[in-house]
């Protein structure tokens, strides 16, 4: 999605709207939202998308989002192109801070000279808040995109190469060791 388009699933929450004790947000995507998300994700259908998000203050100006969602969707089998049902359940935590508080890489250092240390055990780095808040719907859409099976297969479907094609391939392709065998016999 480009930065100029409105997100398909938008649930904006401003940091100023979240009390110190936190705020809970339950959501159910409507028909039009699910249709638009299915189009964005390149799937046949998004039948259901529901969840619960909890927001609480993070540091003085940021937010922590804890979210759990479920989705039922339909994709095309990569082998037969028949519909394949999939159920997705995900939980995630994401922190947000105003952009001025983020430790962004220095623009002065050339791209090829920046050093990045990655700790796979650490929490995800905070993301930048936009216009003083976060879009819970867009965060859910991004996580759903990552959770979907990239190679859905109908049960029992397999990609088998016909035996004749394998036989033809072995007959038309020369054995690379045959040339070595000829050289060996000549010596």
C-alpha positions in Angstrom: 0.0 0.0 0.0 1.4 3.4 -0.9 1.4 6.2 1.7 -1.2 8.2 -0.2 -4.0 5.6 -0.2 -6.4 5.1 2.7 -5.8 1.8 4.4 -8.4 -0.9 3.7 -8.9 -1.5 7.4 -8.4 1.6 9.5 -8.8 1.8 13.3 -7.0 5.0 14.3 -6.3 5.6 17.9 -4.6 8.8 19.2 -2.1 8.5 22.0 -4.1 11.3 23.8 -7.2 9.0 23.8 -5.4 6.2 25.8 -5.7 6.6 29.6 -2.9 5.5 31.9 -4.8 2.3 32.6 -5.0 1.5 28.9 -7.8 1.0 26.4 -9.3 -2.1 24.9 -10.6 -2.1 21.3 -12.7 -5.0 19.9 -13.1 -5.2 16.1 -14.9 -7.1 13.4 -14.1 -6.2 9.8 -17.2 -5.5 7.7 -17.9 -7.0 4.2 -16.4 -4.1 2.3 -13.3 -4.0 4.4 -12.8 -7.8 4.0 -13.3 -7.6 0.2 -10.7 -4.8 0.0 -8.2 -6.6 2.2 -8.6 -9.8 0.2 -7.8 -7.9 -2.9 -4.7 -6.3 -1.3 -3.5 -9.7 0.0 -4.1 -11.5 -3.3 -6.4 -14.1 -1.8 -9.8 -15.3 -3.1 -11.8 -14.3 0.0 -11.5 -13.1 3.5 -14.5 -14.6 5.2 -13.9 -13.3 8.8 -11.5 -11.0 10.6 -12.1 -10.3 14.3 -9.9 -9.5 17.3 -9.1 -7.6 20.4 -6.5 -4.9 20.8 -5.2 -3.4 24.0 -3.4 -0.1 24.0 -1.5 1.3 26.9 1.0 4.2 27.3 4.7 3.4 26.4 7.3 5.7 27.8 5.8 9.2 28.1 4.6 9.8 24.5 4.3 6.4 22.9 1.9 3.4 22.9 2.2 -0.3 23.3 -0.3 -2.4 21.2 -1.0 -6.0 22.3 -3.3 -7.6 19.8 -4.9 -11.0 19.1 -6.9 -11.7 16.0 -8.5 -14.5 14.1 -9.2 -14.7 10.4 -10.9 -17.3 8.1 -9.9 -17.0 4.4 -9.8 -18.7 1.1 -6.8 -19.0 -1.2 -6.2 -20.8 -4.5 -4.2 -24.1 -4.2 -0.8 -23.6 -5.8 -1.1 -27.0 -7.6 -4.8 -27.3 -8.6 -6.0 -23.7 -8.3 -9.0 -25.0 -6.3 -10.1 -23.1 -3.3 -8.3 -23.8 0.0 -9.7 -22.7 3.4 -7.3 -21.4 6.0 -7.8 -20.3 9.6 -5.3 -17.9 11.1 -4.8 -17.0 14.8 -2.1 -14.5 15.7 -1.0 -12.5 18.7 1.5 -9.7 18.5 3.0 -6.8 20.4 4.2 -3.6 18.8 5.4 -0.4 20.4 5.1 3.0 18.9 6.9 6.3 19.6 6.8 9.7 18.0 9.3 9.9 15.1 11.5 12.4 17.0 12.2 9.9 19.8 13.2 7.0 17.5 16.9 6.2 17.1 16.9 6.4 13.3 20.2 5.7 11.4 22.2 8.8 10.7 21.6 10.2 7.2 25.3 11.3 7.2 26.7 7.8 7.0 26.6 6.2 3.6 24.3 3.2 3.3 27.1 0.7 2.7 29.0 1.9 5.9 26.1 1.6 8.4 26.5 -1.2 10.9 23.3 -2.9 12.1 23.2 -5.2 15.1 20.3 -7.6 15.3 19.3 -9.3 18.6 16.7 -12.0 17.6 15.7 -12.4 21.3 14.8 -8.7 21.7 11.4 -7.1 21.2 10.7 -5.5 17.9 12.0 -1.9 17.7 9.3 0.8 18.2 7.7 2.1 15.0 6.9 5.7 14.3 3.5 7.0 15.3 1.7 8.9 12.6 -0.1 12.1 13.4 0.0 11.4 17.2 -1.4 7.9 17.0 -1.5 4.4 15.6 -3.6 2.6 13.1 -4.5 -0.7 14.8 -6.3 -1.9 11.6 -3.2 -1.4 9.5 -1.1 -3.2 12.0 -3.5 -6.2 11.9 -3.5 -6.2 8.1 0.3 -6.3 8.0 0.5 -9.2 10.5 -2.3 -11.0 8.6 -0.3 -10.7 5.4 2.7 -12.3 7.2 0.6 -15.1 8.7 -1.0 -16.3 5.5 0.4 -19.6 4.0 2.4 -18.5 1.0 1.9 -21.9 -0.7 -1.5 -23.2 0.1 -2.3 -26.7 -1.0 -5.5 -28.6 -1.1 -5.2 -31.8 0.9 -3.9 -34.6 -1.3 -2.7 -32.3 -4.0 0.8 -32.9 -5.2 2.9 -31.6 -8.0 4.0 -34.7 -9.8 5.9 -34.6 -13.1 4.5 -37.2 -15.5 6.8 -40.2 -15.9 7.0 -39.7 -19.7 8.4 -36.2 -19.2 11.1 -37.6 -16.9 12.0 -40.3 -19.4 12.2 -37.8 -22.2 14.4 -35.4 -20.2 16.9 -38.1 -19.4 17.0 -39.2 -23.1 17.6 -35.7 -24.5 20.1 -34.5 -21.9 23.6 -36.0 -22.3 25.2 -37.6 -19.3 28.1 -35.3 -18.3 30.2 -38.2 -17.1 29.9 -40.0 -20.5 32.4 -37.5 -22.0 34.8 -38.1 -19.1 34.5 -41.9 -19.6 35.5 -41.5 -23.3 38.6 -39.5 -22.4 39.5 -42.1 -19.8 39.3 -44.9 -22.4 41.6 -43.0 -24.8 44.4 -42.9 -22.3 
